[in-house]
């Protein structure tokens, strides 16, 4: 899963130093990415995002990147504040 060639979904939303092992999937009406993310803080979390979409609508990929970014930032903030 660390050799996935498409790194434009979950990995695109991660901060510097994060390591992700993930697998993408894409058919006309569904796109998704699932992975294990190791944060520089030592925390690890799982992420799975699947988006149903109109045929090949590119907004689905952007939504996955936004969800990835928001999750990473939230967990990174929790790590910094000791939560």
Contact map, one row per residue, 1 for C-alpha under 8 A:
11110000000000000000111000000000001000000000000000000000000000000000000000000000000
11110000000000000001110000000000000000000000000000000000000000000000000000000000000
11111000000000000000100000000000000000000000000000000000000000000000000000000000000
11111110000000000000111100000000000000000000000000000000000000000000000000000000000
00111110000000000000000000000000000000000000000000000000000000000000000000000000000
00011111100000000000000100000000000000000000000000000000000000000000000000000000000
00011111111100000000000000000000000000000000000000000000000000000000000000000000000
00000111111100000000000000000000000000000000000000000000000010001000000000000000000
00000111111110000000000100000000100000000000000000000000000011011001000000000000000
00000011111111000000010000000000111000000000000000000000000000011001100000000000000
00000011111111000001000000000000000000000000000000000000000000001001000000000000000
00000011111111000000000000000000000000000000000000000000000000001001100000000000000
00000000111111100000000000000000000000000000000000000000000000001111110100000000000
00000000011111110100000000000000000000000000000000000000000000000001100100000000000
00000000000011111100000000000000000000000000000000000000000000000000100110000000000
00000000000001111100000000000000000000000000000000000000000000000000000000000000000
00000000000000111110000000000000000000110000000000000000000000000000000000000000000
00000000000001111111000000000000000011110000000000000000000000000000000000000000000
00000000000000001111100000000000000011100000000000000000000000000000000000000000000
01000000001000000111110000000000001111000000000000000000000000000000000000000000000
11110000000000000011111000000000001110000000000000000000000000000000000000000000000
11010000010000000001111100000000111100000000000000000000000000000000000000000000000
10010000000000000000111110000000111000000000000000000000000000000000000000000000000
00010100100000000000011111000011110000000000000000000000000000000000000000000000000
00000000000000000000001111100111100000000000000000000000000000000000000000000000000
00000000000000000000000111111111000000000000000000000000000000000000000000000000000
00000000000000000000000011111110000000000000000000000001000000000000000000000000000
00000000000000000000000001111110000000000000000000001111000000000000000000000000000
00000000000000000000000001111110000000000000000000011111000000000000000000000000000
00000000000000000000000011111111000000000000000001111000000000000000000000000000000
00000000000000000000000111111111100000000000000001111000000110000000000000000000000
00000000000000000000000111000111110000000000000111100000000000010000000000000000000
00000000110000000000011110000011111000000000001111000000000000010000000000000000000
00000000010000000000011100000001111100000000011110000000000000000000000000000000000
10000000010000000001111000000000111110000000011100000000000000000000000000000000000
00000000000000000001110000000000011111000001111000000000000000000000000000000000000
00000000000000000111100000000000001111100001111000000000000000000000000000000000000
00000000000000000111000000000000000111110111100000000000000000000000000000000000000
00000000000000001110000000000000000011111111000000000000000000000000000000010000000
00000000000000001100000000000000000001111110000000000000000000000000000000000000000
00000000000000000000000000000000000000111110000000000000000000000000000000010010000
00000000000000000000000000000000000001111111000000000000000000000000000000000000000
00000000000000000000000000000000000001111111100000000000000000000000000000000010000
00000000000000000000000000000000000111100111110000000000000000000000000000000000000
00000000000000000000000000000000000111000011111000000000000000000000000000000000000
00000000000000000000000000000000011110000001111100000000000000000000000000000000000
00000000000000000000000000000000111110000000111110000000000000000001000000000000000
00000000000000000000000000000001111000000000011111000000000000000000000000000000000
00000000000000000000000000000001110000000000001111100000000000010000000000000000000
00000000000000000000000000000111100000000000000111110000000000010000000000000000000
00000000000000000000000000000111000000000000000011111000000100010000000000000000000
00000000000000000000000000001110000000000000000001111100000100000000000000000000000
00000000000000000000000000011110000000000000000000111111100100000000000000000000000
00000000000000000000000000011000000000000000000000011111100000000000000000000000000
00000000000000000000000000011000000000000000000000001111100000000000000000000000000
00000000000000000000000000111000000000000000000000001111110000000000000000000000000
00000000000000000000000000000000000000000000000000001111111100000000000000000000000
00000000000000000000000000000000000000000000000000000001111111000000000000000000000
00000000000000000000000000000000000000000000000000000000111111100000000000000000000
00000000000000000000000000000010000000000000000000111000111111110000000000000000000
00000001100000000000000000000010000000000000000000000000011111111000000000000000000
00000000100000000000000000000000000000000000000000000000011111111100000000000000000
00000000000000000000000000000000000000000000000000000000001111111110000000000000000
00000000110000000000000000000001100000000000000011100000000111111111000000000000000
00000001111110000000000000000000000000000000000000000000000011111111100000000000000
00000000000010000000000000000000000000000000000000000000000001111111110000000000000
00000000000010000000000000000000000000000000000000000000000000111111111000000000000
00000000111111000000000000000000000000000000001000000000000000011111111100000000000
00000000010111100000000000000000000000000000000000000000000000001111111110000000000
00000000000010000000000000000000000000000000000000000000000000000111111111000000000
00000000000000000000000000000000000000000000000000000000000000000011111111100000000
00000000000011100000000000000000000000000000000000000000000000000001111111110000000
00000000000000100000000000000000000000000000000000000000000000000000111111111000000
00000000000000000000000000000000000000000000000000000000000000000000011111111100000
00000000000000000000000000000000000000000000000000000000000000000000001111111110000
00000000000000000000000000000000000000101000000000000000000000000000000111111111000
00000000000000000000000000000000000000000000000000000000000000000000000011111111100
00000000000000000000000000000000000000000000000000000000000000000000000001111111111
00000000000000000000000000000000000000001010000000000000000000000000000000111111111
00000000000000000000000000000000000000000000000000000000000000000000000000011111111
00000000000000000000000000000000000000000000000000000000000000000000000000001111111
00000000000000000000000000000000000000000000000000000000000000000000000000000111111
00000000000000000000000000000000000000000000000000000000000000000000000000000111111
